[in-house]
Amino acid sequence: QENFTDSYRNLTYKCIEAMKWISTYCNRTAYILKADDDVFVNIYAVKKYLTQIDLVEPKPKRTIMCYFFHQVKI
């Protein structure tokens, strides 16, 4: 827990604090997935992607990966 209100405006703080916590307590973990409760995660696609990553030599370390949409009409 940190000392800020959990709001849309503070999402950056929330992500930074999550990364701090992960680097402190999960330093031997191979992969970590961060998603909000209103996001659907296709576990099968994640597994397929991570399997492909595992085949790459040398393996990426301490890397942040994300999927983004471009040219989205709002």
GIFENUR-V483407 format. One record per residue. N is the residue number from 1. SS is DSSP state (a for helix, b for strand, c for the rest). PHI is phi as a letter, one per 40 degrees, with the letter a starting at -180 (* if undefined). D_FIRST is the distance of its C-alpha to the first C-alpha in whole Angstrom. Layout:
BEGIN
n:ss:phi:d_first
N:SS:PHI:D_FIRST
N:SS:PHI:D_FIRST
END
This chain:
BEGIN
n:ss:phi:d_first
1:c:*:0
2:c:b:4
3:c:c:7
4:c:a:9
5:c:c:10
6:c:c:10
7:c:a:14
8:a:d:17
9:a:c:17
10:a:b:14
11:a:d:14
12:a:c:15
13:a:d:11
14:a:c:10
15:a:c:12
16:a:c:12
17:a:c:9
18:a:c:10
19:a:c:13
20:a:c:12
21:a:c:10
22:a:c:13
23:a:c:15
24:a:c:14
25:a:b:14
26:c:b:16
27:c:c:19
28:c:b:22
29:c:c:21
30:c:c:24
31:c:a:22
32:c:b:19
33:c:b:19
34:c:b:16
35:c:a:17
36:c:c:16
37:c:c:18
38:c:b:21
39:c:b:22
40:c:c:25
41:c:b:25
42:c:c:28
43:a:d:27
44:a:c:31
45:a:c:31
46:a:c:28
47:a:c:30
48:a:c:33
49:a:c:31
50:a:c:30
51:a:c:33
52:a:c:35
53:a:c:32
54:a:c:33
55:c:c:37
56:c:c:36
57:c:b:37
58:c:c:35
59:c:c:32
60:c:c:30
61:c:b:27
62:c:f:23
63:c:b:24
64:c:b:22
65:c:b:25
66:c:a:24
67:c:b:27
68:c:b:28
69:c:b:31
70:c:b:33
71:c:f:36
72:c:c:34
73:c:c:36
74:c:b:34
END
